[in-house]
Amino acid sequence: MAYLQTHFWKGGTEEQYQSMLTAVHPPQGLPDGQTAHVAGPTDGGYLISVVWDSKEHSERFMNGTLLPALPVEGGFAGAPEERLAEVAHLEMA
């Protein structure tokens, strides 16, 4: 089942996002199991939303790639506000 993950960094910037992306994403494309990645600045910070093909892929990336890479020089500071959900509805163009 698809799995949705959102992270919001209060006060986060595009520059911090780019530093994080460079450190934890493969040079071409998305990490294994990630099917969509959407991110951008919003009021008060930076929001990232990703869709994984399973909760297991999300956990594998978080525990095997993202967390071991922290802290990333120039990246976001501290922990984000996180929301997780099993995807009940997914429509794509």
mmCIF file as gemmi writes it, N, C-alpha and C atoms, coordinates in Angstrom:
data_model
loop_
_atom_site.group_PDB
_atom_site.id
_atom_site.type_symbol
_atom_site.label_atom_id
_atom_site.label_alt_id
_atom_site.label_comp_id
_atom_site.label_asym_id
_atom_site.label_entity_id
_atom_site.label_seq_id
_atom_site.pdbx_PDB_ins_code
_atom_site.Cartn_x
_atom_site.Cartn_y
_atom_site.Cartn_z
_atom_site.occupancy
_atom_site.B_iso_or_equiv
_atom_site.pdbx_formal_charge
_atom_site.auth_seq_id
_atom_site.auth_asym_id
_atom_site.pdbx_PDB_model_num
ATOM 1 N N . MET Axp A 1 ? 0.839 -1.17 0 1 0 ? 1 A 1
ATOM 2 C CA . MET Axp A 1 ? 0 0 0 1 0 ? 1 A 1
ATOM 3 C C . MET Axp A 1 ? 0.891 1.243 0 1 0 ? 1 A 1
ATOM 4 N N . ALA Axp A 2 ? 0.526 2.247 -0.798 1 0 ? 2 A 1
ATOM 5 C CA . ALA Axp A 2 ? 1.286 3.495 -0.866 1 0 ? 2 A 1
ATOM 6 C C . ALA Axp A 2 ? 1.271 4.199 0.488 1 0 ? 2 A 1
ATOM 7 N N . TYR Axp A 3 ? 2.312 4.985 0.735 1 0 ? 3 A 1
ATOM 8 C CA . TYR Axp A 3 ? 2.53 5.609 2.027 1 0 ? 3 A 1
ATOM 9 C C . TYR Axp A 3 ? 2.946 7.057 1.823 1 0 ? 3 A 1
ATOM 10 N N . LEU Axp A 4 ? 2.281 7.969 2.5 1 0 ? 4 A 1
ATOM 11 C CA . LEU Axp A 4 ? 2.535 9.405 2.386 1 0 ? 4 A 1
ATOM 12 C C . LEU Axp A 4 ? 3.327 9.896 3.591 1 0 ? 4 A 1
ATOM 13 N N . GLN Axp A 5 ? 4.316 10.736 3.3 1 0 ? 5 A 1
ATOM 14 C CA . GLN Axp A 5 ? 5.137 11.301 4.359 1 0 ? 5 A 1
ATOM 15 C C . GLN Axp A 5 ? 5.319 12.79 4.068 1 0 ? 5 A 1
ATOM 16 N N . THR Axp A 6 ? 5.048 13.638 5.068 1 0 ? 6 A 1
ATOM 17 C CA . THR Axp A 6 ? 5.294 15.07 4.908 1 0 ? 6 A 1
ATOM 18 C C . THR Axp A 6 ? 6.217 15.547 6.022 1 0 ? 6 A 1
ATOM 19 N N . HIS Axp A 7 ? 7.089 16.474 5.657 1 0 ? 7 A 1
ATOM 20 C CA . HIS Axp A 7 ? 7.981 17.114 6.616 1 0 ? 7 A 1
ATOM 21 C C . HIS Axp A 7 ? 7.873 18.621 6.429 1 0 ? 7 A 1
ATOM 22 N N . PHE Axp A 8 ? 7.697 19.343 7.528 1 0 ? 8 A 1
ATOM 23 C CA . PHE Axp A 8 ? 7.682 20.801 7.501 1 0 ? 8 A 1
ATOM 24 C C . PHE Axp A 8 ? 8.765 21.306 8.435 1 0 ? 8 A 1
ATOM 25 N N . TRP Axp A 9 ? 9.666 22.121 7.874 1 0 ? 9 A 1
ATOM 26 C CA . TRP Axp A 9 ? 10.711 22.744 8.677 1 0 ? 9 A 1
ATOM 27 C C . TRP Axp A 9 ? 10.382 24.208 8.858 1 0 ? 9 A 1
ATOM 28 N N . LYS Axp A 10 ? 10.045 24.574 10.074 1 0 ? 10 A 1
ATOM 29 C CA . LYS Axp A 10 ? 9.776 25.976 10.392 1 0 ? 10 A 1
ATOM 30 C C . LYS Axp A 10 ? 11.043 26.786 10.112 1 0 ? 10 A 1
ATOM 31 N N . GLY Axp A 11 ? 10.897 27.844 9.333 1 0 ? 11 A 1
ATOM 32 C CA . GLY Axp A 11 ? 12.029 28.698 8.988 1 0 ? 11 A 1
ATOM 33 C C . GLY Axp A 11 ? 12.936 28.12 7.923 1 0 ? 11 A 1
ATOM 34 N N . GLY Axp A 12 ? 12.594 26.96 7.372 1 0 ? 12 A 1
ATOM 35 C CA . GLY Axp A 12 ? 13.425 26.325 6.351 1 0 ? 12 A 1
ATOM 36 C C . GLY Axp A 12 ? 13.48 27.123 5.058 1 0 ? 12 A 1
ATOM 37 N N . THR Axp A 13 ? 14.578 26.968 4.314 1 0 ? 13 A 1
ATOM 38 C CA . THR Axp A 13 ? 14.796 27.716 3.073 1 0 ? 13 A 1
ATOM 39 C C . THR Axp A 13 ? 15.08 26.784 1.898 1 0 ? 13 A 1
ATOM 40 N N . GLU Axp A 14 ? 14.996 27.334 0.714 1 0 ? 14 A 1
ATOM 41 C CA . GLU Axp A 14 ? 15.329 26.588 -0.508 1 0 ? 14 A 1
ATOM 42 C C . GLU Axp A 14 ? 16.787 26.109 -0.471 1 0 ? 14 A 1
ATOM 43 N N . GLU Axp A 15 ? 17.669 26.94 0.024 1 0 ? 15 A 1
ATOM 44 C CA . GLU Axp A 15 ? 19.086 26.568 0.09 1 0 ? 15 A 1
ATOM 45 C C . GLU Axp A 15 ? 19.299 25.36 1.01 1 0 ? 15 A 1
ATOM 46 N N . GLN Axp A 16 ? 18.612 25.345 2.148 1 0 ? 16 A 1
ATOM 47 C CA . GLN Axp A 16 ? 18.71 24.198 3.05 1 0 ? 16 A 1
ATOM 48 C C . GLN Axp A 16 ? 18.147 22.937 2.402 1 0 ? 16 A 1
ATOM 49 N N . TYR Axp A 17 ? 17.034 23.093 1.704 1 0 ? 17 A 1
ATOM 50 C CA . TYR Axp A 17 ? 16.434 21.96 0.998 1 0 ? 17 A 1
ATOM 51 C C . TYR Axp A 17 ? 17.415 21.381 -0.021 1 0 ? 17 A 1
ATOM 52 N N . GLN Axp A 18 ? 18.028 22.248 -0.816 1 0 ? 18 A 1
ATOM 53 C CA . GLN Axp A 18 ? 18.967 21.78 -1.832 1 0 ? 18 A 1
ATOM 54 C C . GLN Axp A 18 ? 20.159 21.052 -1.209 1 0 ? 18 A 1
ATOM 55 N N . SER Axp A 19 ? 20.647 21.53 -0.071 1 0 ? 19 A 1
ATOM 56 C CA . SER Axp A 19 ? 21.739 20.85 0.626 1 0 ? 19 A 1
ATOM 57 C C . SER Axp A 19 ? 21.322 19.456 1.071 1 0 ? 19 A 1
ATOM 58 N N . MET Axp A 20 ? 20.116 19.346 1.615 1 0 ? 20 A 1
ATOM 59 C CA . MET Axp A 20 ? 19.617 18.044 2.05 1 0 ? 20 A 1
ATOM 60 C C . MET Axp A 20 ? 19.435 17.095 0.867 1 0 ? 20 A 1
ATOM 61 N N . LEU Axp A 21 ? 18.825 17.611 -0.189 1 0 ? 21 A 1
ATOM 62 C CA . LEU Axp A 21 ? 18.553 16.786 -1.37 1 0 ? 21 A 1
ATOM 63 C C . LEU Axp A 21 ? 19.848 16.232 -1.949 1 0 ? 21 A 1
ATOM 64 N N . THR Axp A 22 ? 20.85 17.084 -2.069 1 0 ? 22 A 1
ATOM 65 C CA . THR Axp A 22 ? 22.142 16.661 -2.609 1 0 ? 22 A 1
ATOM 66 C C . THR Axp A 22 ? 22.768 15.569 -1.744 1 0 ? 22 A 1
ATOM 67 N N . ALA Axp A 23 ? 22.593 15.663 -0.433 1 0 ? 23 A 1
ATOM 68 C CA . ALA Axp A 23 ? 23.219 14.709 0.48 1 0 ? 23 A 1
ATOM 69 C C . ALA Axp A 23 ? 22.53 13.35 0.525 1 0 ? 23 A 1
ATOM 70 N N . VAL Axp A 24 ? 21.202 13.312 0.306 1 0 ? 24 A 1
ATOM 71 C CA . VAL Axp A 24 ? 20.496 12.05 0.558 1 0 ? 24 A 1
ATOM 72 C C . VAL Axp A 24 ? 19.781 11.431 -0.641 1 0 ? 24 A 1
ATOM 73 N N . HIS Axp A 25 ? 19.657 12.171 -1.737 1 0 ? 25 A 1
ATOM 74 C CA . HIS Axp A 25 ? 18.999 11.604 -2.92 1 0 ? 25 A 1
ATOM 75 C C . HIS Axp A 25 ? 20.033 11.154 -3.936 1 0 ? 25 A 1
ATOM 76 N N . PRO Axp A 26 ? 19.723 10.12 -4.71 1 0 ? 26 A 1
ATOM 77 C CA . PRO Axp A 26 ? 20.632 9.719 -5.781 1 0 ? 26 A 1
ATOM 78 C C . PRO Axp A 26 ? 20.736 10.848 -6.82 1 0 ? 26 A 1
ATOM 79 N N . PRO Axp A 27 ? 21.864 10.941 -7.516 1 0 ? 27 A 1
ATOM 80 C CA . PRO Axp A 27 ? 22.044 12.025 -8.495 1 0 ? 27 A 1
ATOM 81 C C . PRO Axp A 27 ? 20.965 12.058 -9.587 1 0 ? 27 A 1
ATOM 82 N N . GLN Axp A 28 ? 20.512 10.895 -10.022 1 0 ? 28 A 1
ATOM 83 C CA . GLN Axp A 28 ? 19.448 10.848 -11.025 1 0 ? 28 A 1
ATOM 84 C C . GLN Axp A 28 ? 18.237 10.152 -10.424 1 0 ? 28 A 1
ATOM 85 N N . GLY Axp A 29 ? 17.156 10.903 -10.295 1 0 ? 29 A 1
ATOM 86 C CA . GLY Axp A 29 ? 15.909 10.282 -9.882 1 0 ? 29 A 1
ATOM 87 C C . GLY Axp A 29 ? 15.67 10.247 -8.393 1 0 ? 29 A 1
ATOM 88 N N . LEU Axp A 30 ? 14.795 9.353 -8.014 1 0 ? 30 A 1
ATOM 89 C CA . LEU Axp A 30 ? 14.319 9.234 -6.64 1 0 ? 30 A 1
ATOM 90 C C . LEU Axp A 30 ? 14.932 8.021 -5.948 1 0 ? 30 A 1
ATOM 91 N N . PRO Axp A 31 ? 14.945 8.025 -4.624 1 0 ? 31 A 1
ATOM 92 C CA . PRO Axp A 31 ? 15.395 6.838 -3.898 1 0 ? 31 A 1
ATOM 93 C C . PRO Axp A 31 ? 14.501 5.64 -4.213 1 0 ? 31 A 1
ATOM 94 N N . ASP Axp A 32 ? 15.031 4.459 -4.025 1 0 ? 32 A 1
ATOM 95 C CA . ASP Axp A 32 ? 14.292 3.228 -4.263 1 0 ? 32 A 1
ATOM 96 C C . ASP Axp A 32 ? 12.978 3.235 -3.487 1 0 ? 32 A 1
ATOM 97 N N . GLY Axp A 33 ? 11.871 3.029 -4.189 1 0 ? 33 A 1
ATOM 98 C CA . GLY Axp A 33 ? 10.564 2.957 -3.566 1 0 ? 33 A 1
ATOM 99 C C . GLY Axp A 33 ? 9.822 4.272 -3.477 1 0 ? 33 A 1
ATOM 100 N N . GLN Axp A 34 ? 10.491 5.387 -3.75 1 0 ? 34 A 1
ATOM 101 C CA . GLN Axp A 34 ? 9.809 6.691 -3.717 1 0 ? 34 A 1
ATOM 102 C C . GLN Axp A 34 ? 9.204 6.944 -5.093 1 0 ? 34 A 1
ATOM 103 N N . THR Axp A 35 ? 7.895 7.185 -5.132 1 0 ? 35 A 1
ATOM 104 C CA . THR Axp A 35 ? 7.213 7.346 -6.415 1 0 ? 35 A 1
ATOM 105 C C . THR Axp A 35 ? 6.891 8.79 -6.751 1 0 ? 35 A 1
ATOM 106 N N . ALA Axp A 36 ? 6.903 9.671 -5.744 1 0 ? 36 A 1
ATOM 107 C CA . ALA Axp A 36 ? 6.655 11.096 -5.985 1 0 ? 36 A 1
ATOM 108 C C . ALA Axp A 36 ? 7.36 11.913 -4.913 1 0 ? 36 A 1
ATOM 109 N N . HIS Axp A 37 ? 7.863 13.064 -5.318 1 0 ? 37 A 1
ATOM 110 C CA . HIS Axp A 37 ? 8.555 13.975 -4.404 1 0 ? 37 A 1
ATOM 111 C C . HIS Axp A 37 ? 8.15 15.389 -4.794 1 0 ? 37 A 1
ATOM 112 N N . VAL Axp A 38 ? 7.514 16.103 -3.86 1 0 ? 38 A 1
ATOM 113 C CA . VAL Axp A 38 ? 7.039 17.46 -4.107 1 0 ? 38 A 1
ATOM 114 C C . VAL Axp A 38 ? 7.514 18.316 -2.944 1 0 ? 38 A 1
ATOM 115 N N . ALA Axp A 39 ? 8.082 19.489 -3.248 1 0 ? 39 A 1
ATOM 116 C CA . ALA Axp A 39 ? 8.603 20.326 -2.179 1 0 ? 39 A 1
ATOM 117 C C . ALA Axp A 39 ? 8.541 21.793 -2.569 1 0 ? 39 A 1
ATOM 118 N N . GLY Axp A 40 ? 8.455 22.661 -1.555 1 0 ? 40 A 1
ATOM 119 C CA . GLY Axp A 40 ? 8.492 24.083 -1.828 1 0 ? 40 A 1
ATOM 120 C C . GLY Axp A 40 ? 8.343 24.918 -0.579 1 0 ? 40 A 1
ATOM 121 N N . PRO Axp A 41 ? 8.703 26.206 -0.721 1 0 ? 41 A 1
ATOM 122 C CA . PRO Axp A 41 ? 8.553 27.121 0.405 1 0 ? 41 A 1
ATOM 123 C C . PRO Axp A 41 ? 7.084 27.41 0.661 1 0 ? 41 A 1
ATOM 124 N N . THR Axp A 42 ? 6.754 27.603 1.923 1 0 ? 42 A 1
ATOM 125 C CA . THR Axp A 42 ? 5.395 27.942 2.316 1 0 ? 42 A 1
ATOM 126 C C . THR Axp A 42 ? 5.481 28.934 3.467 1 0 ? 42 A 1
ATOM 127 N N . ASP Axp A 43 ? 4.359 29.48 3.858 1 0 ? 43 A 1
ATOM 128 C CA . ASP Axp A 43 ? 4.356 30.449 4.948 1 0 ? 43 A 1
ATOM 129 C C . ASP Axp A 43 ? 5.088 29.892 6.165 1 0 ? 43 A 1
ATOM 130 N N . GLY Axp A 44 ? 6.152 30.541 6.539 1 0 ? 44 A 1
ATOM 131 C CA . GLY Axp A 44 ? 6.86 30.176 7.757 1 0 ? 44 A 1
ATOM 132 C C . GLY Axp A 44 ? 7.877 29.075 7.639 1 0 ? 44 A 1
ATOM 133 N N . GLY Axp A 45 ? 8.107 28.517 6.448 1 0 ? 45 A 1
ATOM 134 C CA . GLY Axp A 45 ? 9.085 27.449 6.36 1 0 ? 45 A 1
ATOM 135 C C . GLY Axp A 45 ? 9.099 26.738 5.024 1 0 ? 45 A 1
ATOM 136 N N . TYR Axp A 46 ? 9.432 25.452 5.078 1 0 ? 46 A 1
ATOM 137 C CA . TYR Axp A 46 ? 9.599 24.643 3.869 1 0 ? 46 A 1
ATOM 138 C C . TYR Axp A 46 ? 8.887 23.313 4.055 1 0 ? 46 A 1
ATOM 139 N N . LEU Axp A 47 ? 8.103 22.909 3.053 1 0 ? 47 A 1
ATOM 140 C CA . LEU Axp A 47 ? 7.297 21.692 3.119 1 0 ? 47 A 1
ATOM 141 C C . LEU Axp A 47 ? 7.754 20.695 2.061 1 0 ? 47 A 1
ATOM 142 N N . ILE Axp A 48 ? 7.932 19.454 2.485 1 0 ? 48 A 1
ATOM 143 C CA . ILE Axp A 48 ? 8.278 18.356 1.577 1 0 ? 48 A 1
ATOM 144 C C . ILE Axp A 48 ? 7.229 17.268 1.748 1 0 ? 48 A 1
ATOM 145 N N . SER Axp A 49 ? 6.682 16.793 0.63 1 0 ? 49 A 1
ATOM 146 C CA . SER Axp A 49 ? 5.735 15.68 0.638 1 0 ? 49 A 1
ATOM 147 C C . SER Axp A 49 ? 6.255 14.607 -0.297 1 0 ? 49 A 1
ATOM 148 N N . VAL Axp A 50 ? 6.269 13.376 0.168 1 0 ? 50 A 1
ATOM 149 C CA . VAL Axp A 50 ? 6.716 12.268 -0.674 1 0 ? 50 A 1
ATOM 150 C C . VAL Axp A 50 ? 5.716 11.121 -0.59 1 0 ? 50 A 1
ATOM 151 N N . VAL Axp A 51 ? 5.633 10.378 -1.666 1 0 ? 51 A 1
ATOM 152 C CA . VAL Axp A 51 ? 4.825 9.162 -1.69 1 0 ? 51 A 1
ATOM 153 C C . VAL Axp A 51 ? 5.777 7.998 -1.925 1 0 ? 51 A 1
ATOM 154 N N . TRP Axp A 52 ? 5.649 7.002 -1.077 1 0 ? 52 A 1
ATOM 155 C CA . TRP Axp A 52 ? 6.436 5.769 -1.174 1 0 ? 52 A 1
ATOM 156 C C . TRP Axp A 52 ? 5.522 4.642 -1.63 1 0 ? 52 A 1
ATOM 157 N N . ASP Axp A 53 ? 6.094 3.62 -2.248 1 0 ? 53 A 1
ATOM 158 C CA . ASP Axp A 53 ? 5.255 2.49 -2.636 1 0 ? 53 A 1
ATOM 159 C C . ASP Axp A 53 ? 4.885 1.618 -1.439 1 0 ? 53 A 1
ATOM 160 N N . SER Axp A 54 ? 5.584 1.815 -0.299 1 0 ? 54 A 1
ATOM 161 C CA . SER Axp A 54 ? 5.236 1.081 0.917 1 0 ? 54 A 1
ATOM 162 C C . SER Axp A 54 ? 5.84 1.774 2.139 1 0 ? 54 A 1
ATOM 163 N N . LYS Axp A 55 ? 5.285 1.475 3.304 1 0 ? 55 A 1
ATOM 164 C CA . LYS Axp A 55 ? 5.836 1.986 4.554 1 0 ? 55 A 1
ATOM 165 C C . LYS Axp A 55 ? 7.249 1.456 4.757 1 0 ? 55 A 1
ATOM 166 N N . GLU Axp A 56 ? 7.494 0.232 4.334 1 0 ? 56 A 1
ATOM 167 C CA . GLU Axp A 56 ? 8.806 -0.379 4.496 1 0 ? 56 A 1
ATOM 168 C C . GLU Axp A 56 ? 9.884 0.393 3.737 1 0 ? 56 A 1
ATOM 169 N N . HIS Axp A 57 ? 9.57 0.833 2.498 1 0 ? 57 A 1
ATOM 170 C CA . HIS Axp A 57 ? 10.548 1.629 1.747 1 0 ? 57 A 1
ATOM 171 C C . HIS Axp A 57 ? 10.824 2.958 2.442 1 0 ? 57 A 1
ATOM 172 N N . SER Axp A 58 ? 9.784 3.576 2.981 1 0 ? 58 A 1
ATOM 173 C CA . SER Axp A 58 ? 9.954 4.827 3.723 1 0 ? 58 A 1
ATOM 174 C C . SER Axp A 58 ? 10.88 4.614 4.913 1 0 ? 58 A 1
ATOM 175 N N . GLU Axp A 59 ? 10.618 3.591 5.695 1 0 ? 59 A 1
ATOM 176 C CA . GLU Axp A 59 ? 11.434 3.32 6.873 1 0 ? 59 A 1
ATOM 177 C C . GLU Axp A 59 ? 12.872 2.963 6.498 1 0 ? 59 A 1
ATOM 178 N N . ARG Axp A 60 ? 13.056 2.222 5.42 1 0 ? 60 A 1
ATOM 179 C CA . ARG Axp A 60 ? 14.403 1.855 4.969 1 0 ? 60 A 1
ATOM 180 C C . ARG Axp A 60 ? 15.199 3.109 4.603 1 0 ? 60 A 1
ATOM 181 N N . PHE Axp A 61 ? 14.566 4.048 3.886 1 0 ? 61 A 1
ATOM 182 C CA . PHE Axp A 61 ? 15.244 5.289 3.517 1 0 ? 61 A 1
ATOM 183 C C . PHE Axp A 61 ? 15.556 6.126 4.76 1 0 ? 61 A 1
ATOM 184 N N . MET Axp A 62 ? 14.571 6.282 5.628 1 0 ? 62 A 1
ATOM 185 C CA . MET Axp A 62 ? 14.772 7.099 6.822 1 0 ? 62 A 1
ATOM 186 C C . MET Axp A 62 ? 15.905 6.541 7.693 1 0 ? 62 A 1
ATOM 187 N N . ASN Axp A 63 ? 15.872 5.235 7.952 1 0 ? 63 A 1
ATOM 188 C CA . ASN Axp A 63 ? 16.846 4.624 8.85 1 0 ? 63 A 1
ATOM 189 C C . ASN Axp A 63 ? 18.194 4.318 8.205 1 0 ? 63 A 1
ATOM 190 N N . GLY Axp A 64 ? 18.18 4.055 6.903 1 0 ? 64 A 1
ATOM 191 C CA . GLY Axp A 64 ? 19.415 3.657 6.237 1 0 ? 64 A 1
ATOM 192 C C . GLY Axp A 64 ? 20.13 4.77 5.5 1 0 ? 64 A 1
ATOM 193 N N . THR Axp A 65 ? 19.412 5.846 5.162 1 0 ? 65 A 1
ATOM 194 C CA . THR Axp A 65 ? 20.02 6.924 4.38 1 0 ? 65 A 1
ATOM 195 C C . THR Axp A 65 ? 19.919 8.279 5.07 1 0 ? 65 A 1
ATOM 196 N N . LEU Axp A 66 ? 18.702 8.709 5.353 1 0 ? 66 A 1
ATOM 197 C CA . LEU Axp A 66 ? 18.514 10.068 5.87 1 0 ? 66 A 1
ATOM 198 C C . LEU Axp A 66 ? 19.113 10.256 7.264 1 0 ? 66 A 1
ATOM 199 N N . LEU Axp A 67 ? 18.684 9.472 8.225 1 0 ? 67 A 1
ATOM 200 C CA . LEU Axp A 67 ? 19.153 9.663 9.602 1 0 ? 67 A 1
ATOM 201 C C . LEU Axp A 67 ? 20.67 9.519 9.741 1 0 ? 67 A 1
ATOM 202 N N . PRO Axp A 68 ? 21.312 8.529 9.085 1 0 ? 68 A 1
ATOM 203 C CA . PRO Axp A 68 ? 22.768 8.441 9.196 1 0 ? 68 A 1
ATOM 204 C C . PRO Axp A 68 ? 23.506 9.639 8.576 1 0 ? 68 A 1
ATOM 205 N N . ALA Axp A 69 ? 22.863 10.349 7.645 1 0 ? 69 A 1
ATOM 206 C CA . ALA Axp A 69 ? 23.508 11.488 6.979 1 0 ? 69 A 1
ATOM 207 C C . ALA Axp A 69 ? 23.438 12.77 7.815 1 0 ? 69 A 1
ATOM 208 N N . LEU Axp A 70 ? 22.601 12.781 8.84 1 0 ? 70 A 1
ATOM 209 C CA . LEU Axp A 70 ? 22.41 14.003 9.625 1 0 ? 70 A 1
ATOM 210 C C . LEU Axp A 70 ? 23.532 14.212 10.632 1 0 ? 70 A 1
ATOM 211 N N . PRO Axp A 71 ? 23.883 15.449 10.932 1 0 ? 71 A 1
ATOM 212 C CA . PRO Axp A 71 ? 23.382 16.663 10.297 1 0 ? 71 A 1
ATOM 213 C C . PRO Axp A 71 ? 24.071 16.898 8.955 1 0 ? 71 A 1
ATOM 214 N N . VAL Axp A 72 ? 23.342 17.49 8.028 1 0 ? 72 A 1
ATOM 215 C CA . VAL Axp A 72 ? 23.881 17.83 6.712 1 0 ? 72 A 1
ATOM 216 C C . VAL Axp A 72 ? 24.335 19.282 6.759 1 0 ? 72 A 1
ATOM 217 N N . GLU Axp A 73 ? 25.602 19.525 6.397 1 0 ? 73 A 1
ATOM 218 C CA . GLU Axp A 73 ? 26.111 20.896 6.382 1 0 ? 73 A 1
ATOM 219 C C . GLU Axp A 73 ? 25.262 21.757 5.456 1 0 ? 73 A 1
ATOM 220 N N . GLY Axp A 74 ? 24.743 22.848 5.978 1 0 ? 74 A 1
ATOM 221 C CA . GLY Axp A 74 ? 23.899 23.746 5.197 1 0 ? 74 A 1
ATOM 222 C C . GLY Axp A 74 ? 22.461 23.297 5.087 1 0 ? 74 A 1
ATOM 223 N N . GLY Axp A 75 ? 22.132 22.137 5.662 1 0 ? 75 A 1
ATOM 224 C CA . GLY Axp A 75 ? 20.778 21.597 5.575 1 0 ? 75 A 1
ATOM 225 C C . GLY Axp A 75 ? 19.889 22.103 6.694 1 0 ? 75 A 1
ATOM 226 N N . PHE Axp A 76 ? 18.7 21.528 6.764 1 0 ? 76 A 1
ATOM 227 C CA . PHE Axp A 76 ? 17.745 21.902 7.796 1 0 ? 76 A 1
ATOM 228 C C . PHE Axp A 76 ? 18.3 21.569 9.18 1 0 ? 76 A 1
ATOM 229 N N . ALA Axp A 77 ? 17.944 22.397 10.157 1 0 ? 77 A 1
ATOM 230 C CA . ALA Axp A 77 ? 18.362 22.169 11.536 1 0 ? 77 A 1
ATOM 231 C C . ALA Axp A 77 ? 17.201 21.597 12.338 1 0 ? 77 A 1
ATOM 232 N N . GLY Axp A 78 ? 17.51 20.652 13.204 1 0 ? 78 A 1
ATOM 233 C CA . GLY Axp A 78 ? 16.489 20.086 14.07 1 0 ? 78 A 1
ATOM 234 C C . GLY Axp A 78 ? 15.554 19.143 13.353 1 0 ? 78 A 1
ATOM 235 N N . ALA Axp A 79 ? 14.562 18.7 14.086 1 0 ? 79 A 1
ATOM 236 C CA . ALA Axp A 79 ? 13.586 17.747 13.544 1 0 ? 79 A 1
ATOM 237 C C . ALA Axp A 79 ? 12.408 18.495 12.914 1 0 ? 79 A 1
ATOM 238 N N . PRO Axp A 80 ? 11.867 17.949 11.822 1 0 ? 80 A 1
ATOM 239 C CA . PRO Axp A 80 ? 10.711 18.588 11.199 1 0 ? 80 A 1
ATOM 240 C C . PRO Axp A 80 ? 9.416 18.201 11.902 1 0 ? 80 A 1
ATOM 241 N N . GLU Axp A 81 ? 8.379 18.938 11.588 1 0 ? 81 A 1
ATOM 242 C CA . GLU Axp A 81 ? 7.026 18.508 11.947 1 0 ? 81 A 1
ATOM 243 C C . GLU Axp A 81 ? 6.665 17.45 10.91 1 0 ? 81 A 1
ATOM 244 N N . GLU Axp A 82 ? 6.344 16.258 11.345 1 0 ? 82 A 1
ATOM 245 C CA . GLU Axp A 82 ? 6.126 15.137 10.427 1 0 ? 82 A 1
ATOM 246 C C . GLU Axp A 82 ? 4.698 14.636 10.506 1 0 ? 82 A 1
ATOM 247 N N . ARG Axp A 83 ? 4.164 14.256 9.351 1 0 ? 83 A 1
ATOM 248 C CA . ARG Axp A 83 ? 2.864 13.588 9.26 1 0 ? 83 A 1
ATOM 249 C C . ARG Axp A 83 ? 3.053 12.368 8.369 1 0 ? 83 A 1
ATOM 250 N N . LEU Axp A 84 ? 2.427 11.254 8.755 1 0 ? 84 A 1
ATOM 251 C CA . LEU Axp A 84 ? 2.509 9.997 8.013 1 0 ? 84 A 1
ATOM 252 C C . LEU Axp A 84 ? 1.106 9.459 7.798 1 0 ? 84 A 1
ATOM 253 N N . ALA Axp A 85 ? 0.87 8.808 6.655 1 0 ? 85 A 1
ATOM 254 C CA . ALA Axp A 85 ? -0.453 8.229 6.378 1 0 ? 85 A 1
ATOM 255 C C . ALA Axp A 85 ? -0.357 7.127 5.346 1 0 ? 85 A 1
ATOM 256 N N . GLU Axp A 86 ? -1.145 6.087 5.542 1 0 ? 86 A 1
ATOM 257 C CA . GLU Axp A 86 ? -1.346 5.132 4.457 1 0 ? 86 A 1
ATOM 258 C C . GLU Axp A 86 ? -2.243 5.829 3.451 1 0 ? 86 A 1
ATOM 259 N N . VAL Axp A 87 ? -1.897 5.725 2.195 1 0 ? 87 A 1
ATOM 260 C CA . VAL Axp A 87 ? -2.633 6.44 1.159 1 0 ? 87 A 1
ATOM 261 C C . VAL Axp A 87 ? -3.934 5.719 0.863 1 0 ? 87 A 1
ATOM 262 N N . ALA Axp A 88 ? -5.043 6.427 1.04 1 0 ? 88 A 1
ATOM 263 C CA . ALA Axp A 88 ? -6.355 5.887 0.748 1 0 ? 88 A 1
ATOM 264 C C . ALA Axp A 88 ? -6.818 6.284 -0.647 1 0 ? 88 A 1
ATOM 265 N N . HIS Axp A 89 ? -6.332 7.442 -1.149 1 0 ? 89 A 1
ATOM 266 C CA . HIS Axp A 89 ? -6.718 7.931 -2.474 1 0 ? 89 A 1
ATOM 267 C C . HIS Axp A 89 ? -5.511 8.55 -3.151 1 0 ? 89 A 1
ATOM 268 N N . LEU Axp A 90 ? -5.219 8.113 -4.36 1 0 ? 90 A 1
ATOM 269 C CA . LEU Axp A 90 ? -4.106 8.66 -5.117 1 0 ? 90 A 1
ATOM 270 C C . LEU Axp A 90 ? -4.537 8.785 -6.563 1 0 ? 90 A 1
ATOM 271 N N . GLU Axp A 91 ? -4.533 9.996 -7.074 1 0 ? 91 A 1
ATOM 272 C CA . GLU Axp A 91 ? -4.841 10.245 -8.483 1 0 ? 91 A 1
ATOM 273 C C . GLU Axp A 91 ? -3.664 10.956 -9.103 1 0 ? 91 A 1
ATOM 274 N N . MET Axp A 92 ? -3.326 10.573 -10.312 1 0 ? 92 A 1
ATOM 275 C CA . MET Axp A 92 ? -2.206 11.184 -11.015 1 0 ? 92 A 1
ATOM 276 C C . MET Axp A 92 ? -2.637 11.49 -12.436 1 0 ? 92 A 1
ATOM 277 N N . ALA Axp A 93 ? -2.057 12.522 -12.985 1 0 ? 93 A 1
ATOM 278 C CA . ALA Axp A 93 ? -2.382 12.906 -14.364 1 0 ? 93 A 1
ATOM 279 C C . ALA Axp A 93 ? -1.814 11.908 -15.333 1 0 ? 93 A 1
